[in-house]
């Protein structure tokens, strides 16, 4: 998960599901989905660069020294905490 406070399309938070694999004898990373909370970032990433971006409720915060994160899609259906 990552939070981007300042971008050309405004602030957003995203969660990336990435799978480590091997292809033709080389270690690779495959991004199966990117869930985020900003329509502009979805449009740019999906339509221009072809990333598998979808809208979701994504929140990062702090609890003392710990970083907390919540991912819901649709809102109210928790996928990650």
Phi, psi and omega in degrees: 000148180210148176243130178246101186286338184217109177222167178300337180257009181099173182289149174201162178235139181223156175237131182245128173261116185235134181247128175278134182211180176234134179222125183051043176078004181242140177289134182225168172239132179244124178267112183274330175197154175230121181250129183209173191244033182216116183301321180296319179292326177294311182300313180297312183290323183276308187283325182272311186256353176078018178287147182281068184265139178222153180283140177203167172271118182231127181222133173239143179206191179233145173228088187069238179272353183267146172264132180248154179213142176228136177230123179228137175203111353291173181304132183099342177256092187290128176255333185205141171216000000 
